[in-house]
C-alpha cells in the first residue's frame, strides 16, 4: 500500500496538537488559578445533596441509620450577607428537620422548625467567612493529590475534571470527624479515648480502613469551582481502634455533591418577617446534623 508523505505529516501534526491540548495546563497551575478566582468572588449560589448510611453490628445488634440532606445557599460578599435553607430527612423513621440561616446587617439568625434564634456575634467578618465556603473548598482541593482526568460540560460550561484524595493530614482530620459522628447514634459505648480526646489516629489502622475521594469540575474559562463531590467511607472495629472491647463493627459512608453557580448575579437576601429575635445561641443541636461533619450546613 502506498502512503503519501503529506498524509503522514498531517497525522503527525494532529497527534502533536492533541497532546499539547491535553497538557495545556498543569494541576499546580490550575490550583493557583482556582485560589486566585476564589478571592475575587462577589455573589454566588450553591445547591448541595448529601446522603449518609451508618451500619452498626455485633452478635446481637444490627442497626442502620440513613439520612439525606439537601441545601440551597446564597452568598453576597459585596453586601456582607448570606443565607441557607437545609432539609434533613431521617430515612430510618421518616422524620424531617428543616433549618434556615441568615446573615444580614451584621447579625445572624437561625430558624429550626418555627423557632427563630438570633446569635450573639463577636466577629461578624468571621461569620461571613463561614458562609463564604468556596475558598475552603478550594483549599481542600489545593491540599489534595488530584489529577486532571479530562474535560466535561457542567451547566453548559466547559470544565476540567479533577480526581484524587486529600493529603494525609487532611485525611486524618476527616477520619477523626467521621469517627466521632459515627458514634453519635451508636448503640455501643463511646471509647474512653474519644471521651477524653486522647485518640491518636497514628496508633490505629483507621486510615487503612477509611477512604476519601474528591472529584471536582473547574471552569476552563475562569478557574471557578463549578462542582465538588466528596465520597468518604470508614470502618471501625476494636482491632482497628487498637483497643480491648467486645466485638462490634461500624461502617459509615457519606456521599456529598455541591454545585455552584450564578457567579456575579444580583441576589436578594432578606430576613423573613416572621423572624423572632432571641438573645442567646441555641444549645444541643440535633445529633443527626453531626453525621455530615458539622452542626452547620
C-alpha positions as CSV (number, residue, x, y, z in Angstrom):
1,X,0.0,0.0,0.0
2,X,1.3,3.4,-1.0
3,X,1.3,6.0,1.8
4,X,1.7,9.7,0.9
5,X,4.2,11.6,2.9
6,X,1.9,14.7,3.2
7,X,-0.8,12.4,4.9
8,X,1.8,11.1,7.4
9,X,2.8,14.7,8.1
10,X,-0.8,15.7,8.7
11,X,-1.3,12.8,11.2
12,X,1.9,13.9,13.0
13,X,0.6,17.4,13.4
14,X,-2.8,16.2,14.6
15,X,-1.2,13.9,17.2
16,X,1.1,16.7,18.5
17,X,-1.8,19.1,18.6
18,X,-3.9,16.7,20.6
19,X,-1.0,16.1,23.1
20,X,-0.5,19.8,23.6
21,X,-4.2,20.4,24.1
22,X,-4.4,17.6,26.7
23,X,-1.4,19.2,28.6
24,X,-2.5,22.8,28.2
25,X,-2.4,23.4,32.0
26,X,-0.8,21.7,34.9
27,X,-2.5,20.7,38.2
28,X,-0.4,23.2,40.1
29,X,-1.2,26.0,37.7
30,X,-4.9,25.2,37.9
31,X,-4.8,25.1,41.8
32,X,-3.3,28.6,41.8
33,X,-5.8,29.9,39.4
34,X,-8.6,28.4,41.5
35,X,-7.2,30.1,44.6
36,X,-7.0,33.5,42.8
37,X,-10.5,33.1,41.5
38,X,-11.9,32.3,44.9
39,X,-10.6,35.6,46.2
40,X,-12.4,37.6,43.6
41,X,-16.0,36.4,44.1
42,X,-18.9,38.8,44.6
43,X,-22.0,36.7,44.6
44,X,-22.9,33.1,44.0
45,X,-25.4,30.3,44.9
46,X,-25.0,26.7,45.7
47,X,-27.0,23.5,45.9
48,X,-25.9,20.5,47.8
49,X,-27.2,17.0,48.2
50,X,-25.7,14.5,50.6
51,X,-26.6,11.0,51.8
52,X,-25.1,9.0,54.6
53,X,-25.5,5.5,55.9
54,X,-24.1,4.1,59.2
55,X,-24.4,0.4,60.0
56,X,-23.8,-0.9,63.5
57,X,-23.5,-4.6,64.2
58,X,-22.3,-7.2,66.7
59,X,-23.6,-10.6,67.7
60,X,-27.0,-9.3,68.8
61,X,-27.3,-5.8,67.2
62,X,-27.9,-4.9,63.6
63,X,-28.9,-1.3,63.3
64,X,-28.8,1.1,60.3
65,X,-29.1,4.8,60.2
66,X,-29.8,6.5,56.8
67,X,-30.3,10.2,56.1
68,X,-30.4,12.6,53.1
69,X,-29.7,16.2,53.3
70,X,-30.3,19.0,50.7
71,X,-29.2,22.6,51.0
72,X,-29.7,25.8,49.0
73,X,-27.4,28.7,49.7
74,X,-26.9,32.3,48.6
75,X,-23.8,34.4,49.2
76,X,-23.4,38.1,48.7
77,X,-19.9,39.1,49.6
78,X,-20.2,42.7,48.4
79,X,-23.3,43.1,50.6
80,X,-21.9,41.1,53.5
81,X,-24.9,38.8,53.5
82,X,-25.7,35.1,53.2
83,X,-28.5,32.6,53.6
84,X,-29.0,28.8,53.5
85,X,-32.0,26.5,53.7
86,X,-31.4,22.9,54.7
87,X,-33.6,19.9,54.9
88,X,-32.6,16.7,56.6
89,X,-34.6,13.5,56.2
90,X,-34.0,10.7,58.6
91,X,-34.9,7.8,56.4
92,X,-34.9,5.3,59.3
93,X,-38.1,6.9,60.8
94,X,-39.2,9.5,58.2
95,X,-38.6,12.5,60.5
96,X,-37.7,15.7,58.7
97,X,-35.6,18.5,60.1
98,X,-35.7,21.9,58.4
99,X,-33.3,24.7,59.3
100,X,-32.7,28.1,57.8
101,X,-29.8,30.5,58.4
102,X,-29.4,34.2,57.6
103,X,-26.6,36.6,58.0
104,X,-27.7,40.1,57.3
105,X,-26.8,43.6,58.7
106,X,-24.0,42.1,60.8
107,X,-26.3,39.7,62.7
108,X,-27.1,36.0,62.3
109,X,-30.4,34.2,62.7
110,X,-31.3,30.5,62.6
111,X,-34.7,29.0,62.3
112,X,-35.4,25.4,63.4
113,X,-39.0,24.4,62.7
114,X,-40.9,27.5,63.7
115,X,-38.4,28.8,66.2
116,X,-36.0,31.6,65.5
117,X,-32.8,32.3,67.3
118,X,-30.7,35.4,67.0
119,X,-27.0,34.7,67.6
120,X,-24.8,36.9,69.7
121,X,-21.8,37.7,67.5
122,X,-18.3,39.0,68.4
123,X,-16.8,38.5,64.9
124,X,-19.2,39.4,62.0
125,X,-16.4,39.1,59.5
126,X,-15.6,35.6,60.7
127,X,-19.2,34.6,60.3
128,X,-19.2,35.9,56.7
129,X,-16.1,33.8,56.0
130,X,-18.1,30.8,57.3
131,X,-20.9,31.5,54.9
132,X,-18.5,32.0,52.0
133,X,-17.5,28.4,51.7
134,X,-15.8,28.3,48.2
135,X,-12.3,29.4,49.5
136,X,-12.4,26.5,52.0
137,X,-13.5,24.0,49.3
138,X,-10.7,25.3,47.0
139,X,-8.2,24.8,49.8
140,X,-9.4,21.2,50.2
141,X,-8.6,20.6,46.6
142,X,-5.3,22.6,46.9
143,X,-4.1,20.3,49.6
144,X,-5.1,17.1,47.8
145,X,-3.3,14.8,45.4
146,X,-5.5,15.3,42.4
147,X,-5.0,14.9,38.7
148,X,-6.8,16.4,35.7
149,X,-8.6,13.3,34.2
150,X,-10.4,15.0,31.4
151,X,-12.9,17.8,30.5
152,X,-16.7,17.8,30.7
153,X,-19.5,20.3,30.3
154,X,-21.0,21.5,33.6
155,X,-24.0,23.8,33.5
156,X,-23.3,24.4,29.8
157,X,-19.7,25.4,30.6
158,X,-16.5,23.5,29.7
159,X,-14.7,22.4,32.7
160,X,-11.6,20.5,33.8
161,X,-12.4,17.4,35.7
162,X,-10.1,16.6,38.7
163,X,-10.0,13.4,40.8
164,X,-7.9,12.4,43.7
165,X,-7.6,12.2,47.5
166,X,-6.6,14.7,50.2
167,X,-3.2,14.7,51.7
168,X,-2.6,12.5,54.8
169,X,-3.1,15.3,57.4
170,X,-6.4,16.2,55.9
171,X,-7.4,12.6,55.7
172,X,-6.7,12.2,59.4
173,X,-9.0,15.2,60.1
174,X,-11.8,13.8,58.0
175,X,-11.3,10.4,59.5
176,X,-11.5,11.8,63.1
177,X,-14.7,13.7,62.4
178,X,-16.4,10.8,60.7
179,X,-15.4,8.6,63.6
180,X,-16.9,11.0,66.1
181,X,-20.1,11.4,64.1
182,X,-20.4,7.7,63.6
183,X,-20.6,7.3,67.4
184,X,-23.3,10.0,67.7
185,X,-26.1,7.4,67.2
186,X,-24.0,4.3,68.2
187,X,-25.6,1.6,70.4
188,X,-22.1,0.8,71.5
189,X,-20.4,2.8,74.3
190,X,-18.1,5.5,73.2
191,X,-14.4,4.5,73.8
192,X,-12.6,6.4,76.6
193,X,-10.0,7.7,74.0
194,X,-12.9,9.5,72.3
195,X,-14.5,10.7,75.5
196,X,-11.2,12.3,76.8
197,X,-9.9,13.3,73.3
198,X,-6.7,11.2,73.6
199,X,-7.2,9.2,70.4
200,X,-4.0,9.1,68.3
201,X,-5.0,8.0,64.8
202,X,-1.4,7.1,64.1
203,X,-1.8,4.3,66.7
204,X,-4.7,2.8,64.9
205,X,-5.4,1.4,61.4
206,X,-8.3,3.8,60.8
207,X,-6.6,5.4,57.8
208,X,-6.1,1.9,56.2
209,X,-9.8,1.2,56.8
210,X,-11.1,4.6,55.5
211,X,-11.1,6.5,52.3
212,X,-12.0,9.9,50.8
213,X,-12.2,10.6,47.1
214,X,-12.7,14.1,45.7
215,X,-14.0,14.9,42.2
216,X,-14.1,18.5,41.1
217,X,-15.1,20.4,38.0
218,X,-13.3,23.7,37.4
219,X,-14.2,26.2,34.7
220,X,-11.8,26.3,31.8
221,X,-12.8,30.0,31.3
222,X,-12.1,31.5,34.7
223,X,-11.0,28.6,37.0
224,X,-14.1,28.9,39.2
225,X,-15.2,25.8,41.1
226,X,-18.4,24.6,39.5
227,X,-19.0,21.4,41.3
228,X,-17.3,19.3,44.0
229,X,-18.2,15.7,45.0
230,X,-16.8,14.2,48.2
231,X,-17.2,10.5,48.9
232,X,-15.9,9.0,52.1
233,X,-16.1,5.8,54.0
234,X,-14.9,4.5,57.4
235,X,-14.9,1.1,59.1
236,X,-14.4,0.7,62.8
237,X,-13.8,-2.4,64.9
238,X,-12.0,-2.8,68.3
239,X,-9.0,-4.2,66.4
240,X,-8.9,-1.1,64.1
241,X,-9.0,1.2,67.1
242,X,-6.4,-0.9,68.8
243,X,-8.4,-1.4,72.0
244,X,-9.8,-4.3,74.1
245,X,-13.6,-4.4,73.8
246,X,-16.4,-6.8,72.9
247,X,-16.5,-7.4,69.1
248,X,-18.5,-4.9,67.1
249,X,-18.4,-3.2,63.7
250,X,-19.4,0.3,62.5
251,X,-19.4,1.1,58.8
252,X,-20.1,4.7,57.7
253,X,-20.4,6.2,54.2
254,X,-21.0,9.8,53.2
255,X,-21.6,11.0,49.6
256,X,-21.9,14.7,49.0
257,X,-22.2,16.7,45.8
258,X,-22.3,20.5,45.6
259,X,-23.0,22.6,42.5
260,X,-22.0,26.3,42.4
261,X,-23.4,28.9,40.0
262,X,-24.9,32.4,39.5
263,X,-21.5,33.9,39.9
264,X,-21.8,37.7,39.9
265,X,-25.6,37.7,39.5
266,X,-27.8,40.1,41.5
267,X,-29.0,38.4,44.7
268,X,-31.6,39.4,47.3
269,X,-31.0,38.2,50.8
270,X,-33.6,39.5,53.3
271,X,-34.6,38.3,56.8
272,X,-38.2,36.9,56.7
273,X,-40.8,39.0,58.5
274,X,-41.6,36.2,60.9
275,X,-38.1,36.2,62.4
276,X,-38.2,36.4,66.2
277,X,-35.1,37.8,67.9
278,X,-33.6,35.9,70.7
279,X,-30.6,36.8,72.8
280,X,-28.8,33.5,73.1
281,X,-27.4,30.8,70.8
282,X,-29.3,27.5,70.8
283,X,-27.6,24.6,72.5
284,X,-27.8,20.9,71.9
285,X,-28.4,20.9,68.1
286,X,-30.0,17.6,66.9
287,X,-27.3,14.9,66.7
288,X,-28.4,13.9,63.2
289,X,-26.8,17.0,61.8
290,X,-23.5,15.7,63.1
291,X,-23.4,12.8,60.7
292,X,-22.5,15.2,58.0
293,X,-19.5,16.5,59.9
294,X,-20.9,19.7,61.4
295,X,-24.0,21.2,63.0
296,X,-23.7,23.9,60.4
297,X,-24.9,23.2,56.9
